[in-house]
């Protein structure tokens, strides 16, 4: 009987499905689910056709596949089919076009219940661009606008209607310019009505924001319906989405405000800041969107200083002249009335120059000219005066600490204040429009919402820090830029911790002393060097550079041998003898010349050296205990160049470890042997590190990946080259 052939045992990798196959379940209402292996290389229309035939449905064009996840019910198209994964549950349902036609039909002439159900379904589908395109093609968006304008929907259905409209417009297929004033008035009515359903209210706020930001002609209609003052009470809402939407609309109104002063008045009323501080900031788990809106509001409020920052001081501006005089009066306890009575005395006026020099002004006769550069313009004067008035004693202390010694270590307060104000404007991007990039929410700082004059308060703490750092560094005028760089590092590192109040900010600043900053820099540089030295791309670069560096070290060692060296004579017992001898390698590196040193000559020429040893006659190099002149308690650094004949061997006692390493490396290089000294290892690491740093200068700020990116596969053909070539010919 023939033996039964055993089936071939499948290996684990043989059981894995091909890359193009997805094992999924497909359901349909009223039918049993099918478990299929979906071939991703097969056209989607062909897959749907097969399912329609299996379930014996009528028209294949009326059906589409759809994800069935609660948070992902989009229709499957050729563009997104790559999202299908093994184990997904899909459903066969009516196509987007057929569904859109049905919903539009029900909204136009259906019963109230059918309209309610259709709006609920529309709210769940309108986020899908595939469905939305067909819905707009059926003029569904115009129908939604009519329903809003006529106010025929209320309650939960209104929420579905408004949510659907927002999602349809977010597809960017229909322009916001198409909306009319009647529609905007109805949206404003929903916002101002305290009984509006929550979802409808959120959507209404989002619609108004989009109209302002996306339309160039309709924003005035929005401003007629809502204002920042009318929206502030929404910040008290217990619903975080309402808070976020209302704050976004407030920001949009501020951005489009025709008069910056209008925004300033709203802020100076303290209402917005107080509500943000009271009802938003206490939440420790703010969403990324909320943080972004807080960043936008922060930027808009700080940008109110742009006008002062860009305004140069004018010597004819009596207010600025008065403020500079007040800075002097506060610093040196001068009575204002006395100042007025003596101002006409030219001799007195000349004596003021000495005081202005103590204050750190560069132009002591006309100190107002120090504020002509923009930025920071007169904003620097504003901050100095605020510091002098609000923190009078601290201001006097800073001035006295840097004006009594009258030496090179004095800190010029006025000069550093001007540069500090400019630096703070750069750090906070004053004058720069808020960015829409998602990572910008890290630029939001809670402490700026805790004070009526946040920038000026910020300056007050930073100028005291600068004065303190100047003393810690024992800086002079030549160190001006260096001090500013250290202070900038102290400020930015503290801001990165997002302190919730200026008190916490001040306390954190005191911890970041100059010595602490230098320690942090050293640690970061060391960590960066250690990390970069271990990543694979750098390791491969080191291996590539190592032969070149070793050749450089070898050449240096041979150059030292050609320069020669002085060595003490050796007695038979291995101890030092009286006198010295000199040895050097010939320029052609073929002969070692050596001989006794006669007279005062410390660098004898080759002609003065009477003996020689050909390199080809050198047999080996011996070191330490292997040498015949090694003595246990004698000199430590001994080596022998062993020749073919014993009488030609040369015994050396090096004067230092460095000389020992250089000569033993050099002789090994002559013999073609590895250079194994500690000096070679040290030189190799040093030179490699320097070369790597030079090579990586252009990658400053770029994170080097731990693994190099994969090399892409070759294209299936190179026809594109022929196409490009044909266009050039």
VOGU-3710 file (C-alpha; in Angstrom, 3 decimals, decimal comma):
1> xxxxxxxxxx> 0,000/0,000/0,000  1,296/3,411/-0,933  2,338/5,491/1,989  0,112/8,465/2,771  1,821/11,688/1,952  1,903/13,931/4,993  0,765/17,522/4,411  3,494/20,093/4,495  3,571/21,850/7,846  2,939/25,562/7,463
11> xxxxxxxxxx> 5,484/27,911/8,910  4,321/30,869/10,990  5,079/33,352/8,219  3,066/31,259/5,706  -0,090/31,728/7,821  0,153/35,525/7,713  -2,291/36,997/5,137  -0,836/38,880/2,169  -0,265/42,604/2,593  -3,116/43,495/0,243
21> xxxxxxxxxx> -5,736/41,383/2,057  -7,917/42,751/4,886  -10,080/40,342/6,877  -13,279/42,263/7,670  -16,960/41,783/8,441  -19,561/43,468/6,229  -23,092/44,060/7,520  -26,305/45,313/6,010  -29,587/46,163/7,652  -31,849/43,104/7,619
31> xxxxxxxxxx> -29,127/40,747/6,352  -26,667/38,373/8,013  -23,090/39,648/8,269  -20,504/38,349/5,807  -16,901/37,651/6,723  -14,755/38,381/3,713  -11,138/38,797/2,712  -11,123/42,207/1,076  -8,512/42,586/-1,671  -7,133/46,136/-1,536
41> xxxxxxxxxx> -5,782/45,859/-5,083  -9,272/45,249/-6,438  -11,351/48,302/-7,471  -13,811/49,357/-4,787  -16,671/49,406/-7,310  -16,028/45,745/-8,139  -16,113/44,792/-4,420  -19,439/46,627/-3,944  -20,832/44,974/-7,086  -20,002/41,549/-5,663
51> xxxxxxxxxx> -21,780/42,364/-2,391  -24,849/43,683/-4,239  -25,064/40,459/-6,234  -24,673/38,342/-3,096  -27,539/40,125/-1,342  -29,515/40,353/-4,613  -29,943/44,109/-4,505  -31,232/46,216/-7,394  -28,843/48,959/-8,588  -25,159/48,775/-7,698
61> xxxxxxxxxx> -24,824/52,574/-8,086  -27,182/53,093/-5,156  -24,816/51,502/-2,615  -21,523/52,266/-0,928  -19,382/50,891/1,876  -19,168/52,806/5,130  -17,199/52,506/8,359  -19,474/51,497/11,207  -17,486/52,911/14,144  -19,383/55,417/16,275
71> xxxxxxxxxx> -16,628/57,993/15,901  -15,859/57,131/12,272  -18,870/56,638/10,041  -17,360/58,072/6,870  -18,038/56,569/3,474  -15,198/54,452/2,080  -13,648/55,775/-1,118  -10,525/55,034/-3,105  -8,874/57,925/-1,209  -9,441/56,556/2,294
81> xxxxxxxxxx> -9,680/52,790/1,777  -6,131/52,462/3,129  -7,653/53,121/6,588  -9,386/49,730/6,505  -7,703/47,348/8,949  -8,027/43,696/9,830  -11,017/43,076/12,091  -12,927/46,219/11,011  -16,707/46,022/10,697  -17,985/47,732/7,555
91> xxxxxxxxxx> -21,540/48,182/6,388  -23,145/48,288/2,981  -25,520/51,237/2,867  -27,087/53,647/0,426  -24,625/55,790/-1,511  -23,885/59,371/-0,414  -25,874/60,753/-3,353  -28,961/58,634/-2,656  -28,763/59,448/1,059  -28,389/63,174/0,335
101> xxxxxxxxxx> -31,387/63,090/-2,011  -33,494/61,336/0,615  -32,538/63,775/3,412  -33,168/66,846/1,237  -36,545/65,410/0,189  -37,600/64,796/3,804  -36,437/68,257/4,914  -38,449/69,870/2,142  -41,726/67,991/2,463  -41,544/65,424/5,230
111> xxxxxxxxxx> -43,516/65,266/8,437  -42,165/66,974/11,588  -40,893/63,600/12,867  -39,223/62,831/9,532  -37,567/66,242/9,549  -36,295/65,661/13,075  -34,860/62,257/12,154  -33,330/63,634/8,961  -31,609/66,499/10,813  -30,186/64,017/13,346
121> xxxxxxxxxx> -28,865/61,826/10,525  -27,519/64,868/8,699  -25,604/65,982/11,812  -23,839/62,601/11,943  -22,989/62,516/8,202  -22,145/66,133/7,368  -18,575/65,867/8,694  -17,827/63,475/5,791  -16,627/65,450/2,762  -17,829/62,679/0,437
131> xxxxxxxxxx> -21,410/63,016/1,658  -21,219/66,803/2,009  -20,213/67,230/-1,643  -23,342/65,385/-2,797  -25,503/67,185/-0,220  -24,344/70,566/-1,510  -24,876/69,316/-5,063  -28,541/68,821/-4,136  -28,693/72,445/-2,880  -28,956/71,119/0,671
141> xxxxxxxxxx> -26,934/74,015/2,087  -29,461/76,536/0,722  -32,229/74,563/2,383  -30,413/74,769/5,746  -29,997/78,536/5,346  -33,732/78,916/4,641  -34,617/76,859/7,711  -32,437/79,086/9,901  -33,787/82,321/8,420  -37,418/81,263/8,899
151> xxxxxxxxxx> -36,797/80,063/12,460  -38,916/76,966/11,815  -36,788/74,653/14,000  -36,225/74,701/17,745  -34,934/72,602/20,607  -32,692/69,602/19,907  -33,522/69,737/16,184  -32,129/73,271/16,075  -28,898/71,926/17,533  -28,689/69,287/14,767
161> xxxxxxxxxx> -29,489/71,924/12,140  -26,813/74,355/13,338  -24,195/71,623/13,793  -24,884/70,325/10,291  -24,542/73,806/8,810  -21,170/74,347/10,512  -19,832/71,041/9,209  -21,160/71,660/5,686  -19,495/75,095/5,565  -16,245/73,698/6,985
171> xxxxxxxxxx> -15,912/71,667/3,773  -14,909/74,963/2,070  -17,080/74,158/-0,943  -19,519/77,020/-0,327  -18,315/80,576/0,320  -19,253/82,381/3,521  -19,896/85,438/1,340  -23,190/83,842/0,241  -24,800/84,461/3,634  -27,222/87,354/3,914
181> xxxxxxxxxx> -27,889/89,803/6,742  -31,169/88,072/7,659  -29,308/84,819/8,337  -26,704/86,591/10,497  -29,453/88,368/12,428  -31,110/85,035/13,233  -27,777/83,595/14,411  -27,339/86,662/16,627  -30,822/86,104/18,001  -29,945/82,542/18,963
191> xxxxxxxxxx> -26,782/83,775/20,724  -28,589/86,490/22,654  -31,474/84,192/23,633  -30,743/82,636/27,017  -32,953/79,634/26,212  -31,058/78,461/23,127  -30,142/74,748/23,185  -26,449/74,137/24,036  -25,384/72,522/20,745  -27,205/75,230/18,795
201> xxxxxxxxxx> -25,535/77,953/20,883  -22,073/76,485/20,359  -22,668/76,215/16,618  -24,055/79,770/16,473  -20,889/81,108/18,127  -18,726/79,104/15,717  -20,731/80,402/12,720  -20,214/84,017/13,784  -16,474/83,399/14,260  -16,167/81,862/10,798
211> xxxxxxxxxx> -18,083/84,711/9,145  -15,703/87,252/10,692  -12,545/85,335/9,767  -13,643/83,996/6,358  -15,768/86,829/4,942  -14,528/90,264/3,959  -17,958/91,874/3,531  -20,209/90,345/6,204  -18,201/90,963/9,382  -19,905/94,335/9,980
221> xxxxxxxxxx> -23,267/92,531/10,219  -21,804/90,305/12,931  -20,545/93,309/14,898  -24,073/94,719/14,847  -25,414/91,574/16,533  -22,704/90,698/19,077  -19,816/92,418/20,856  -17,123/91,286/23,277  -19,101/92,793/26,142  -22,230/90,804/25,231
231> xxxxxxxxxx> -20,216/87,579/25,001  -18,266/87,804/28,260  -20,968/86,136/30,337  -20,555/82,946/28,264  -17,100/82,538/29,842  -18,939/81,699/33,068  -20,659/78,718/31,406  -20,112/75,286/32,872  -19,799/73,880/29,344  -16,136/74,001/28,192
241> xxxxxxxxxx> -17,182/73,994/24,520  -19,305/77,112/25,039  -16,382/78,793/26,804  -14,021/77,937/23,982  -16,443/79,014/21,228  -17,257/82,327/22,936  -13,579/83,108/23,549  -12,812/82,295/19,907  -15,556/84,708/18,791  -14,255/87,421/21,138
251> xxxxxxxxxx> -10,794/86,967/19,610  -12,218/87,138/16,096  -14,031/90,385/16,914  -10,816/91,830/18,336  -8,855/90,807/15,240  -11,360/92,504/12,946  -11,883/95,566/15,170  -11,518/98,712/13,100  -10,182/100,664/16,063  -7,609/99,159/18,367
261> xxxxxxxxxx> -8,781/101,531/21,083  -12,118/99,725/21,123  -10,364/96,532/22,073  -8,295/98,340/24,666  -11,426/99,773/26,312  -12,956/96,338/26,501  -9,854/94,985/28,145  -9,329/97,925/30,463  -12,851/97,389/31,765  -11,214/94,329/33,342
271> xxxxxxxxxx> -14,273/92,219/32,624  -12,703/89,886/30,079  -9,481/89,446/32,024  -11,327/88,868/35,280  -13,666/86,306/33,725  -10,785/84,456/32,068  -8,835/84,450/35,314  -11,836/83,424/37,393  -13,631/80,881/35,206  -11,071/79,448/32,762
281> xxxxxxxxxx> -7,593/79,477/34,282  -8,500/77,465/37,427  -9,130/74,411/35,220  -5,864/72,393/35,267  -6,930/70,312/32,259  -7,559/72,890/29,544  -7,900/71,477/26,049  -5,405/72,305/23,337  -8,023/74,393/21,517  -8,748/76,436/24,645
291> xxxxxxxxxx> -5,047/77,039/25,246  -4,717/78,196/21,664  -7,552/80,691/22,101  -5,941/81,955/25,313  -2,676/82,365/23,396  -4,512/84,354/20,703  -6,169/86,603/23,316  -2,837/87,071/25,085  -1,181/88,078/21,790  -3,941/90,522/20,929
301> xxxxxxxxxx> -3,784/92,172/24,346  0,000/92,469/24,312  -0,106/93,787/20,750  -1,897/96,827/22,146  1,629/97,980/23,017  2,742/97,887/19,373  1,887/101,548/18,815  4,082/102,694/21,724  6,807/100,217/20,730  6,947/101,678/17,205
311> xxxxxxxxxx> 6,795/105,329/18,301  10,174/107,112/18,620  10,525/109,683/21,373  10,236/113,328/20,328  12,102/116,038/22,193  9,112/118,322/21,603  6,824/115,887/23,408  6,448/117,514/26,799  4,901/114,393/28,319  8,002/112,288/27,524
321> xxxxxxxxxx> 10,331/115,026/28,784  8,316/115,215/31,989  8,499/111,427/32,442  12,296/111,417/32,096  12,519/114,213/34,638  10,315/112,211/36,977  12,646/109,224/36,667  15,469/111,460/37,927  13,354/112,985/40,695  12,284/109,611/42,084
331> xxxxxxxxxx> 15,782/108,158/41,938  17,502/111,036/43,729  14,673/112,303/46,022  14,291/115,616/44,198  11,158/117,636/44,935  9,085/118,336/41,786  8,253/121,921/42,777  11,902/122,711/43,329  12,666/121,152/39,980  10,215/123,475/38,216
341> xxxxxxxxxx> 11,582/126,584/39,894  15,180/125,849/38,930  14,701/124,382/35,473  15,392/127,719/33,809  18,852/127,936/35,247  21,217/126,684/32,532  23,951/125,910/35,028  21,540/123,724/36,948  20,448/122,089/33,728  24,062/121,163/32,997
351> xxxxxxxxxx> 24,397/119,601/36,422  21,498/117,273/35,632  23,763/115,517/33,157  25,633/113,947/36,053  22,412/112,470/37,414  21,392/111,170/34,004  24,793/109,524/33,657  24,203/107,747/36,966  20,845/106,592/35,619  22,668/105,025/32,671
361> xxxxxxxxxx> 21,582/107,352/29,856  23,942/107,562/26,897  22,989/111,107/25,918  23,191/112,883/29,243  22,354/116,350/27,855  19,293/115,150/25,903  18,345/111,820/27,464  15,128/111,703/25,448  17,214/110,843/22,386  17,995/107,453/23,963
371> xxxxxxxxxx> 14,393/106,479/23,193  14,402/107,345/19,481  15,282/103,839/18,297  12,304/101,637/17,439  11,594/99,149/18,701  11,194/99,686/21,654  10,578/103,442/21,237  8,760/105,199/24,063  7,545/101,846/25,419  10,916/101,558/27,171
381> xxxxxxxxxx> 10,268/104,907/28,862  6,770/103,755/29,861  8,113/100,613/31,528  10,863/102,487/33,365  8,378/105,017/34,718  5,958/102,262/35,750  8,791/100,549/37,652  9,809/103,805/39,327  6,251/104,616/40,445  4,954/101,138/41,294
391> xxxxxxxxxx> 8,089/99,747/42,922  9,644/102,995/44,091  11,981/101,511/46,704  13,175/98,730/44,401  13,792/101,293/41,663  15,888/103,444/43,985  17,788/100,373/45,150  18,649/99,325/41,602  19,782/102,837/40,720  21,894/103,295/43,861
401> xxxxxxxxxx> 23,519/99,850/43,531  24,772/100,813/40,093  25,653/104,469/40,518  27,527/104,804/43,814  30,705/102,937/42,948  31,353/104,915/39,764  33,522/102,147/38,294  33,483/99,890/35,252  31,228/97,372/37,016  28,264/99,766/37,179
411> xxxxxxxxxx> 25,207/98,649/35,248  23,802/101,453/33,008  20,149/101,131/34,037  18,608/103,241/31,274  20,637/101,541/28,542  19,888/98,018/29,745  16,213/98,936/30,265  15,889/99,948/26,628  17,551/96,747/25,418  15,617/94,647/27,919
421> xxxxxxxxxx> 12,283/96,099/26,769  13,179/95,278/23,165  14,178/91,748/24,179  10,902/91,199/26,060  8,968/92,391/23,001  10,836/89,806/20,928  10,218/87,024/23,460  6,469/87,766/23,533  6,198/88,473/19,770  4,666/91,899/20,316
431> xxxxxxxxxx> 3,687/93,328/16,951  3,342/89,863/15,395  -0,136/88,607/14,498  -1,227/85,464/16,369  -0,264/82,276/14,565  -2,720/79,493/13,801  -0,088/76,785/14,282  -1,190/74,253/16,885  2,123/74,280/18,770  1,736/77,987/19,542
441> xxxxxxxxxx> -0,495/77,212/22,521  2,771/76,629/24,405  3,266/80,405/24,161  0,233/81,023/26,377  1,195/82,159/29,892  -1,498/82,298/32,626  0,256/85,028/34,602  -0,455/87,635/31,901  -4,164/87,361/32,745  -3,610/88,092/36,437
451> xxxxxxxxxx> -2,658/91,780/36,148  -4,043/94,954/34,580  -0,603/95,877/33,177  0,997/92,486/32,474  3,874/93,628/30,248  4,950/96,415/32,578  4,770/94,055/35,545  6,794/91,533/33,561  9,452/94,174/32,921  9,683/95,119/36,612
461> xxxxxxxxxx> 10,687/91,607/37,631  13,071/91,218/34,691  14,966/94,492/35,268  15,642/93,484/38,866  16,844/90,119/37,619  19,153/91,829/35,128  20,689/94,017/37,817  21,222/90,962/40,033  22,773/88,924/37,212  25,060/91,831/36,282
471> xxxxxxxxxx> 26,465/91,805/39,816  26,799/88,002/39,894  28,789/88,074/36,650  30,843/91,058/37,830  30,158/92,390/34,355  31,618/95,463/32,699  30,396/97,436/29,706  32,233/94,970/27,438  30,042/92,160/28,821  26,779/93,920/27,940
481> xxxxxxxxxx> 25,672/91,459/25,243  26,744/88,454/27,284  24,645/89,591/30,265  21,598/90,094/28,043  22,002/86,580/26,625  22,150/85,083/30,113  19,112/87,079/31,239  17,180/86,009/28,141  17,956/82,388/28,977  16,802/82,907/32,569
491> xxxxxxxxxx> 13,537/84,477/31,429  12,683/81,982/28,684  13,442/78,984/30,884  11,169/80,361/33,590  8,413/81,094/31,076  8,644/77,496/29,851  7,331/76,387/33,248  4,166/78,489/32,630  3,980/80,153/36,063  0,413/80,954/37,065
501> xxxxxxxxxx> 1,268/84,285/38,729  3,965/86,942/38,741  4,889/85,971/42,285  5,682/82,426/41,177  7,524/83,846/38,172  9,691/85,995/40,458  10,433/83,083/42,790  11,441/80,856/39,889  13,711/83,575/38,523  15,599/83,816/41,804
511> xxxxxxxxxx> 16,455/80,117/41,552  18,019/80,527/38,110  21,207/82,307/39,144  24,071/82,862/36,728  25,953/79,870/38,119  22,827/77,717/37,767  22,434/78,739/34,127  26,070/77,939/33,345  25,677/74,543/35,044  22,542/73,823/33,021
521> xxxxxxxxxx> 24,263/74,832/29,801  27,225/72,601/30,615  24,956/69,646/31,416  22,924/70,134/28,241  26,015/70,405/26,069  27,460/67,283/27,681  24,204/65,354/27,289  23,932/66,475/23,675  27,506/65,431/22,966  27,022/62,081/24,714
531> xxxxxxxxxx> 23,801/61,392/22,877  25,111/62,454/19,485  28,215/60,337/19,947  26,069/57,217/20,369  23,504/57,575/17,606  24,104/55,334/14,645  24,569/58,048/11,967  27,284/59,740/14,054  28,930/56,423/14,877  29,076/55,597/11,170
541> xxxxxxxxxx> 30,520/59,043/10,430  33,169/58,484/13,117  34,167/55,157/11,601  34,435/56,834/8,216  36,627/59,637/9,607  38,819/57,451/11,841  41,359/56,360/9,161  41,848/59,967/8,106  42,398/61,079/11,705  44,766/58,179/12,421
551> xxxxxxxxxx> 46,803/59,133/9,365  46,976/62,698/10,703  48,204/61,456/14,112  50,750/59,182/12,419  52,129/62,076/10,401  52,401/64,188/13,545  54,358/61,445/15,319  56,749/61,072/12,399  57,235/64,846/12,284  58,219/64,726/15,972
561> xxxxxxxxxx> 60,760/61,999/15,203  62,193/64,106/12,371  62,471/67,058/14,781  64,407/64,753/17,111  64,675/64,336/20,844  67,216/64,594/23,627  67,669/61,564/25,904  69,864/60,835/28,940  72,666/58,345/28,482  72,165/54,865/29,936
571> xxxxxxxxxx> 74,662/52,920/32,024  75,054/49,173/31,677  72,918/48,635/34,781  70,064/50,658/33,311  70,491/53,847/35,350  71,051/57,323/33,987  74,627/58,308/33,165  76,204/61,720/32,898  75,595/63,396/29,587  72,935/63,248/26,902
581> xxxxxxxxxx> 72,522/61,978/23,388  70,279/63,058/20,543  68,301/61,022/18,022  66,307/62,101/14,965  64,731/60,616/11,880  65,963/61,647/8,446  63,558/63,672/6,243  63,141/60,677/3,920  62,189/58,558/6,975  64,720/55,840/6,080
591> xxxxxxxxxx> 67,471/56,395/8,669  67,694/57,182/12,390  70,667/59,467/13,112  71,985/59,642/16,656  75,032/60,699/18,635  76,334/62,360/21,779  75,539/66,012/22,343  78,676/68,129/22,383  78,752/71,571/23,952  75,660/73,720/24,243
601> xxxxxxxxxx> 73,940/72,351/21,128  70,350/71,370/21,915  69,237/70,699/18,333  72,175/69,167/16,440  71,891/68,724/12,689  72,054/65,348/10,980  75,652/66,078/9,924  76,621/66,547/13,580  75,268/63,098/14,528  77,947/60,471/13,903
611> xxxxxxxxxx> 75,870/57,273/14,094  72,915/55,994/12,161  70,529/53,063/12,032  68,573/52,182/8,905  64,866/51,760/9,440  64,922/48,521/7,425  67,343/47,095/9,988  64,953/47,670/12,883  63,624/44,363/14,106  61,112/45,405/16,764
621> xxxxxxxxxx> 60,251/47,867/19,500  60,489/46,798/23,144  59,016/48,722/26,094  59,078/48,487/29,879  60,127/45,162/31,390  61,046/43,730/27,985  63,977/46,131/27,742  67,455/45,075/28,857  68,039/48,394/30,625  64,768/48,226/32,614
631> xxxxxxxxxx> 65,346/48,571/36,357  62,529/47,866/38,804  63,060/51,035/40,811  64,575/52,978/37,960  63,045/55,224/35,299  59,554/54,167/34,279  59,477/55,271/30,653  62,060/53,101/28,894  62,026/51,559/25,434  64,436/49,850/23,057
641> xxxxxxxxxx> 64,683/49,954/19,286  65,911/46,435/18,619  68,047/46,031/15,509  69,025/42,903/13,593  72,409/42,994/15,356  72,574/43,480/19,103  75,292/46,120/18,961  73,049/48,411/16,877  70,073/48,338/19,280  69,258/51,664/20,894
651> xxxxxxxxxx> 68,168/51,970/24,548  66,068/55,023/25,453  65,016/56,607/28,732  62,259/59,116/27,980  62,222/62,379/29,917  58,418/62,292/30,272  55,404/60,141/29,572  54,522/62,434/26,670  57,942/61,909/25,029  57,653/58,159/25,632
661> xxxxxxxxxx> 54,240/58,030/23,905  55,315/60,180/20,955  58,470/58,148/20,230  56,963/54,709/20,717  54,057/55,698/18,470  56,466/57,086/15,889  58,623/53,955/15,826  55,516/51,759/15,561  54,350/53,911/12,660  57,721/53,398/10,946
671> xxxxxxxxxx> 57,405/49,642/11,418  53,792/49,591/10,202  52,524/48,502/13,624  49,478/49,959/15,428  50,040/53,030/17,589  48,754/51,811/20,959  49,686/54,561/23,427  47,197/56,354/25,665  48,216/59,569/23,930  47,031/58,203/20,588
681> xxxxxxxxxx> 43,661/57,237/22,079  43,293/60,698/23,607  44,328/62,495/20,415  41,990/60,344/18,328  38,993/61,099/20,561  39,796/64,820/20,669  40,300/65,216/16,938  37,293/63,058/16,103  35,100/65,082/18,451  36,281/68,365/16,929
691> xxxxxxxxxx> 35,782/67,094/13,387  32,302/65,762/14,178  31,313/69,113/15,718  32,522/70,940/12,615  30,665/68,554/10,332  27,457/68,943/12,370  27,484/72,755/12,576  24,836/72,977/9,853  22,554/70,636/11,817  22,210/73,019/14,785
701> xxxxxxxxxx> 18,628/72,772/16,021  17,970/69,616/13,981  17,362/66,374/15,882  19,567/63,619/14,521  17,568/60,365/14,301  18,867/57,360/16,189  18,618/55,317/13,016  19,308/56,615/9,502  16,241/56,885/7,281  15,723/53,875/5,027
711> xxxxxxxxxx> 16,992/54,097/1,476  13,946/54,071/-0,813  13,589/51,291/-3,306  14,371/51,905/-6,961  11,392/53,037/-9,037  9,820/50,398/-11,317  11,291/52,201/-14,323  13,308/55,269/-15,182  11,035/56,626/-17,919  10,748/59,924/-16,052
721> xxxxxxxxx> 14,398/60,608/-16,882  13,689/60,264/-20,575  10,661/62,566/-20,225  12,725/65,262/-18,469  15,525/64,805/-20,988  13,114/65,233/-23,894  11,889/68,569/-22,476  15,456/69,839/-22,238  16,432/68,883/-25,770
//
